[in-house]
Amino acid sequence: MRRLPATLVLTSALLALTACSASNDAAPAESAPQADAQGRIRLSAAQIANLGIQRAPAVAADSVPVTGLPAEVTVPLASSAQVTLPYAGVVTRVLVDEGERVRRGQPMLRVQSRELVAVQADYARARAESGLAAQQAQRDGLLEREGLIPAARAQESRARAQVASASLRQASASLAQLRPSGAAGEFELLAPQDGRVVHRQVAPGQALEALAAAFSLASDDRLDLEFAVPVELATQLRVGQAVALPGGATASVAAVGGDADAGAQSLRVRAQLAAGSGLLPGQQLDVTLQLPAPAGAVAVPASALLQDGDGHLLFVLEGDAWRGLPVRLLGGDGRRAIVTGEGLRAGLPVASAGANLLKTLTAAE
């Protein structure tokens, strides 16, 4: 259906008012509404009803919503861990999958690795050398106490034993995150902590280099939200500010980046999601950041705001007259607009419907 111009709508409404008056000989005819020299418009109750003008009070605003910010759900840095392969090899079996919970030391992956054979040989050699060096140091200690060898020789034996013991600890640490599976050159990769498998990066038959990431773990169910905001809002960002998500979930700002993205001219912001959000790591969505409202800011229905050149206009009811008031738009969320303006205050009635007709009357005058 084609929409009628506002002037035609206004003319039709005024004709209806005139016809209504003419049909009632007992009632005196009402004059057509018009703006006075100060741009104020006075309307009778019948004219307000026929023009479809509705009003709503301006409400003091404590925040300004910044909408449409693209965000991604992530795992907090403090509770996440990457499980990496200590040695290159080929995946023979995946033992856990995404979403599963694991315990510290639980096998997660089986890998066939030639490097493991050499490492196991080094460990066996280090264990044997450490044992022999310890025995020699013990014997030389007895001989020193009996005066059969000089103290320097006993000290030298103890030093060799300490070096051999350090080599054994190093070789043992190389095998701490894995466990031989029984087959030659095959090992099981063990979970470094209790947690939930957030992401799996491996599959059976895949060849991996040493230190390649195999799994991402989260130690708990906490989640973060990462998004970017325009750099011009930097001075208004504070830790603890509220973030609204679709579906009613909420988050609060936990950290603000210290440098701006050179291309997008934006700042990175990380927020902590409230428990029970129902979101998953990697999920993307648009969020709304709630910034503090300046003094004197009010919230009005979005339908009350009119475009007026490069600015905006509200019609407010002062006494029995409507008046157009220039305002500055700070933000909004589709249902309400946050504005400031000279003389605008909380509780002042604004035209939430029919404001375009009031603007037409003012323009015609």
C-alpha positions as CSV (number, residue, x, y, z in Angstrom):
1,M,0.0,0.0,0.0
2,R,1.3,3.5,-1.0
3,R,1.9,5.8,2.0
4,L,0.2,9.2,2.0
5,P,2.3,12.4,2.5
6,A,2.1,13.9,6.0
7,T,0.4,17.1,4.7
8,L,-2.3,15.0,3.0
9,V,-2.9,13.1,6.3
10,L,-3.1,16.4,8.2
11,T,-5.5,17.8,5.6
12,S,-7.7,14.8,5.9
13,A,-7.7,14.9,9.6
14,L,-8.7,18.6,9.6
15,L,-11.5,18.0,7.1
16,A,-12.8,15.3,9.4
17,L,-12.8,17.7,12.3
18,T,-14.7,20.3,10.1
19,A,-17.3,17.7,9.0
20,C,-17.7,16.6,12.6
21,S,-18.4,20.2,13.6
22,A,-20.8,20.9,10.7
23,S,-22.9,17.8,11.5
24,N,-23.6,19.1,15.0
25,D,-25.5,22.4,14.7
26,A,-25.6,22.9,18.5
27,A,-21.8,22.8,18.8
28,P,-19.7,25.8,17.7
29,A,-17.2,25.1,14.9
30,E,-13.5,24.7,16.1
31,S,-10.8,26.7,14.4
32,A,-8.1,24.8,12.6
33,P,-4.9,24.2,14.7
34,Q,-2.0,26.4,14.0
35,A,1.3,27.5,15.5
36,D,1.7,30.9,17.1
37,A,4.6,33.3,16.7
38,Q,6.7,31.3,19.2
39,G,6.0,28.1,17.3
40,R,3.6,26.7,19.9
41,I,0.6,24.7,18.9
42,R,-2.6,24.5,21.0
43,L,-5.0,21.6,20.4
44,S,-8.3,20.7,21.8
45,A,-8.9,17.2,23.1
46,A,-10.9,16.4,20.0
47,Q,-8.2,17.6,17.7
48,I,-5.6,15.5,19.6
49,A,-7.7,12.4,19.3
50,N,-8.4,13.0,15.6
51,L,-4.8,13.7,14.8
52,G,-3.7,10.5,16.6
53,I,-1.3,12.4,18.9
54,Q,-0.1,10.4,21.9
55,R,2.2,11.4,24.6
56,A,4.7,9.8,27.0
57,P,6.9,11.2,29.7
58,A,10.6,11.7,29.3
59,V,12.5,9.5,31.8
60,A,15.8,10.2,33.4
61,A,18.5,8.0,31.7
62,D,21.4,6.4,33.6
63,S,23.0,4.7,30.6
64,V,23.4,5.1,26.9
65,P,23.2,1.9,24.8
66,V,25.8,1.4,22.1
67,T,24.2,-1.3,19.9
68,G,25.3,-3.6,17.1
69,L,28.8,-4.4,18.4
70,P,30.1,-7.8,16.9
71,A,31.3,-10.0,19.6
72,E,32.8,-13.6,20.0
73,V,32.5,-15.9,23.0
74,T,35.9,-17.1,24.2
75,V,37.4,-19.1,27.1
76,P,39.1,-16.9,29.8
77,L,42.9,-16.9,29.5
78,A,43.3,-17.8,33.2
79,S,41.3,-20.9,32.9
80,S,42.4,-22.2,29.5
81,A,45.3,-24.4,28.5
82,Q,46.7,-25.7,25.2
83,V,47.6,-29.4,25.1
84,T,50.6,-29.8,22.7
85,L,52.6,-32.8,21.4
86,P,56.0,-33.0,22.9
87,Y,57.3,-35.0,19.9
88,A,56.4,-35.2,16.2
89,G,54.4,-38.2,15.1
90,V,51.3,-39.6,13.6
91,V,47.9,-39.8,15.4
92,T,46.8,-43.4,15.8
93,R,43.8,-42.8,18.0
94,V,41.8,-39.9,19.5
95,L,40.6,-40.9,23.0
96,V,38.5,-37.8,23.9
97,D,36.4,-35.4,22.0
98,E,35.0,-31.8,22.3
99,G,32.7,-31.2,25.2
100,E,34.1,-34.1,27.3
101,R,35.5,-33.6,30.8
102,V,38.9,-35.0,31.6
103,R,41.0,-35.5,34.7
104,R,44.6,-34.6,35.2
105,G,46.7,-37.5,33.8
106,Q,43.9,-39.0,31.7
107,P,45.0,-40.2,28.2
108,M,43.7,-38.0,25.5
109,L,45.5,-39.1,22.4
110,R,47.8,-41.9,21.0
111,V,50.7,-41.0,18.8
112,Q,53.3,-43.1,16.9
113,S,56.6,-41.3,17.1
114,R,60.1,-42.1,16.1
115,E,61.4,-39.4,18.3
116,L,60.0,-41.2,21.4
117,V,62.3,-44.2,20.8
118,A,65.3,-41.9,21.0
119,V,63.9,-40.1,24.0
120,Q,63.3,-43.4,25.8
121,A,66.8,-44.5,25.1
122,D,68.1,-41.2,26.5
123,Y,66.0,-41.7,29.6
124,A,67.2,-45.3,30.1
125,R,70.9,-44.2,29.7
126,A,70.4,-41.3,32.1
127,R,68.8,-43.6,34.7
128,A,71.7,-46.1,34.4
129,E,74.3,-43.4,34.6
130,S,72.6,-41.7,37.6
131,G,72.5,-45.0,39.4
132,L,76.1,-45.8,38.8
133,A,77.2,-42.3,39.7
134,A,75.3,-42.5,43.0
135,Q,76.8,-45.8,43.9
136,Q,80.3,-44.5,43.2
137,A,79.7,-41.4,45.2
138,Q,78.5,-43.5,48.1
139,R,81.6,-45.8,48.0
140,D,84.0,-42.9,47.7
141,G,82.3,-41.3,50.7
142,L,83.0,-44.4,52.8
143,L,86.6,-44.5,51.6
144,E,87.1,-40.8,52.5
145,R,85.8,-41.3,56.0
146,E,88.2,-44.3,56.4
147,G,91.1,-42.1,55.2
148,L,91.8,-44.3,52.2
149,I,91.2,-41.6,49.5
150,P,91.6,-37.8,49.5
151,A,88.6,-35.6,50.1
152,A,88.9,-34.1,46.6
153,R,88.2,-37.5,45.0
154,A,85.1,-38.0,47.0
155,Q,83.9,-34.4,46.2
156,E,84.4,-35.2,42.5
157,S,82.3,-38.3,42.8
158,R,79.5,-36.4,44.5
159,A,79.6,-33.8,41.7
160,R,79.3,-36.4,39.0
161,A,76.4,-38.0,40.8
162,Q,74.6,-34.6,41.0
163,V,75.1,-34.0,37.3
164,A,73.8,-37.5,36.4
165,S,70.8,-36.9,38.7
166,A,70.0,-33.6,36.9
167,S,70.2,-35.3,33.6
168,L,67.8,-38.0,34.8
169,R,65.3,-35.4,36.0
170,Q,65.5,-33.7,32.6
171,A,64.9,-36.9,30.7
172,S,62.1,-37.8,33.1
173,A,60.4,-34.4,32.6
174,S,60.5,-35.0,28.8
175,L,58.2,-38.0,29.4
176,A,56.0,-36.5,32.1
177,Q,53.2,-35.4,29.8
178,L,53.0,-38.8,28.1
179,R,52.8,-42.5,28.8
180,P,54.1,-45.4,26.7
181,S,51.1,-47.3,25.3
182,G,52.9,-50.6,25.0
183,A,53.5,-50.6,21.3
184,A,57.1,-49.6,20.2
185,G,57.4,-45.9,19.7
186,E,53.7,-45.2,20.6
187,F,52.7,-42.9,23.5
188,E,49.6,-41.6,25.1
189,L,49.3,-37.8,25.5
190,L,48.0,-37.0,29.1
191,A,45.7,-34.2,30.2
192,P,47.8,-31.5,32.1
193,Q,44.8,-30.5,34.3
194,D,41.2,-31.2,35.1
195,G,38.8,-29.5,32.7
196,R,36.5,-29.7,29.7
197,V,37.7,-30.2,26.1
198,V,36.7,-27.0,24.3
199,H,38.4,-27.6,21.0
200,R,40.0,-30.6,19.2
201,Q,42.6,-29.9,16.5
202,V,43.6,-33.5,15.6
203,A,42.2,-36.5,13.8
204,P,43.4,-40.2,13.3
205,G,46.1,-40.5,10.7
206,Q,47.2,-36.9,11.0
207,A,50.9,-36.1,11.0
208,L,51.9,-33.5,13.6
209,E,55.1,-31.6,14.3
210,A,56.6,-31.3,17.7
211,L,54.7,-28.8,19.9
212,A,51.7,-28.8,17.6
213,A,48.4,-28.0,19.5
214,A,46.2,-31.0,19.9
215,F,43.4,-29.8,22.3
216,S,42.2,-26.7,24.1
217,L,41.1,-27.2,27.7
218,A,39.0,-25.0,30.0
219,S,39.3,-25.6,33.7
220,D,35.7,-24.4,34.5
221,D,32.6,-23.3,32.7
222,R,33.3,-19.6,32.8
223,L,33.2,-17.7,29.5
224,D,34.3,-14.4,28.2
225,L,33.1,-12.1,25.5
226,E,35.5,-10.2,23.2
227,F,34.4,-7.2,21.1
228,A,35.6,-3.9,19.7
229,V,34.2,-0.4,20.3
230,P,34.9,2.8,18.4
231,V,38.1,4.5,19.7
232,E,36.2,7.8,20.3
233,L,34.4,6.1,23.2
234,A,37.7,5.2,25.0
235,T,37.3,7.9,27.7
236,Q,33.9,6.5,28.6
237,L,34.9,2.8,29.0
238,R,35.2,1.5,32.5
239,V,35.6,-2.0,34.1
240,G,32.2,-3.2,35.4
241,Q,30.0,-1.6,32.7
242,A,27.1,-3.7,31.7
243,V,26.8,-5.6,28.3
244,A,23.5,-6.9,27.1
245,L,23.2,-9.9,24.8
246,P,20.3,-11.2,22.7
247,G,18.0,-13.5,24.7
248,G,18.5,-11.7,28.0
249,A,22.0,-12.9,28.9
250,T,24.4,-10.3,30.4
251,A,28.1,-9.6,30.9
252,S,30.3,-7.0,32.5
253,V,33.4,-5.4,31.2
254,A,36.5,-6.9,32.7
255,A,39.4,-5.3,30.6
256,V,39.9,-2.7,28.0
257,G,42.7,-2.8,25.5
258,G,45.5,-0.3,25.8
259,D,46.0,0.3,22.1
260,A,43.7,1.0,19.1
261,D,43.4,-1.2,16.0
262,A,45.2,0.8,13.3
263,G,42.8,-0.2,10.5
264,A,39.4,-0.2,12.2
265,Q,40.2,2.5,14.8
266,S,38.7,0.5,17.6
267,L,39.5,-0.7,21.1
268,R,39.4,-4.4,22.2
269,V,37.1,-5.0,25.1
270,R,36.8,-8.2,27.2
271,A,33.7,-8.9,29.3
272,Q,32.9,-11.7,31.7
273,L,29.6,-13.6,30.9
274,A,27.2,-14.3,33.7
275,A,26.7,-17.9,34.6
276,G,24.1,-19.9,32.7
277,S,24.3,-17.8,29.5
278,G,23.8,-20.9,27.4
279,L,26.5,-19.7,24.9
280,L,29.4,-21.7,23.5
281,P,33.0,-20.8,22.8
282,G,33.4,-19.4,19.3
283,Q,29.8,-18.3,19.0
284,Q,29.4,-14.9,17.4
285,L,26.7,-12.4,18.1
286,D,25.9,-8.6,18.3
287,V,25.9,-7.1,21.8
288,T,24.9,-3.8,23.4
289,L,27.3,-1.9,25.6
290,Q,25.8,0.3,28.3
291,L,27.8,3.6,28.7
292,P,27.1,6.1,31.5
293,A,24.6,8.8,30.5
294,P,25.7,12.5,31.0
295,A,23.8,14.7,33.4
296,G,20.4,15.8,32.1
297,A,20.0,13.0,29.6
298,V,16.6,11.5,29.3
299,A,15.1,8.5,27.5
300,V,12.1,9.0,25.2
301,P,10.3,6.6,22.8
302,A,12.2,6.2,19.6
303,S,9.0,7.1,17.7
304,A,9.1,10.6,19.3
305,L,12.4,11.5,17.6
306,L,12.2,13.3,14.3
307,Q,15.0,14.0,11.9
308,D,15.5,17.8,11.5
309,G,18.2,18.5,9.0
310,D,21.5,17.2,10.5
311,G,19.9,17.1,13.9
312,H,16.9,15.8,15.7
313,L,13.7,17.3,17.1
314,L,11.2,16.4,19.8
315,F,7.7,17.9,20.4
316,V,7.2,18.6,24.1
317,L,4.0,19.6,25.9
318,E,4.5,22.8,28.0
319,G,1.3,23.8,29.7
320,D,-1.4,23.4,27.0
321,A,0.9,24.0,24.0
322,W,3.2,21.7,22.0
323,R,6.6,23.1,21.0
324,G,9.4,21.7,18.9
325,L,12.6,21.2,20.8
326,P,16.0,20.6,19.2
327,V,17.8,17.7,20.9
328,R,21.1,15.8,20.6
329,L,20.9,12.1,20.1
330,L,23.3,10.1,22.3
331,G,22.2,6.6,21.5
332,G,19.3,4.2,21.5
333,D,18.3,0.6,21.2
334,G,15.3,0.8,18.7
335,R,12.7,1.1,21.5
336,R,14.0,4.2,23.1
337,A,16.3,7.1,22.3
338,I,18.7,8.8,24.8
339,V,18.8,12.6,24.2
340,T,19.8,15.9,25.8
341,G,18.4,19.3,25.0
342,E,18.0,22.7,26.5
343,G,15.0,22.8,28.7
344,L,14.4,19.0,28.4
345,R,13.9,17.3,31.7
346,A,12.6,14.1,33.2
347,G,8.8,14.0,33.4
348,L,8.2,16.4,30.6
349,P,5.5,15.0,28.2
350,V,6.7,14.3,24.6
351,A,4.7,13.4,21.5
352,S,5.3,9.7,21.1
353,A,2.9,9.4,18.1
354,G,1.7,12.1,15.7
355,A,4.9,14.2,16.1
356,N,5.3,14.4,12.3
357,L,1.9,16.1,12.1
358,L,2.9,18.7,14.7
359,K,6.1,19.3,12.7
360,T,4.0,19.8,9.5
361,L,1.9,22.4,11.3
362,T,5.0,24.3,12.4
363,A,6.5,24.2,9.0
364,A,3.3,25.4,7.3
365,E,3.2,28.3,9.7
